[in-house]
Amino acid sequence: MISKLEALLAGGQDNAVLRYTLGSHYLKNGDAQQAVGHLREAIRLDPAYSAAWKTYGKSLAALNDLEGARDAYTQGIQAAGEKGDIQAAREMQVFLRRVQKQLAGES
């Protein structure tokens, strides 16, 4: 699946949904580094894409970039709230609390 999506991207098709899908697949396959790049681009293309924010935060957390994950979830919660995507905002609030606890434990 990733190779087909990468072929679409290489062929000139670039949009937030394609980048989100690529990022999600990379994360599922254990490649959080690749996921982060595509998800960062997805939210650059569509800053209101709450699912991309959520998965971006998960990818950063998987790389142990807890501060980055915290920032992604915070921005994602705001984007989801502005869009009226209450479920995504709630999910990211749960993830944000977990990251904040981890960060507090590191102090």
Secondary structure, 3 states (H helix, E strand, C coil): CHHHHHHHHHCCCCCHHHHHHHHHHHHHCCCHHHHHHHHHHHHHHCCCCHHHHHHHHHHHHHCCCHHHHHHHHHHHHHHHHHHCCHHHHHHHHHHHHHHHHHHHHHC
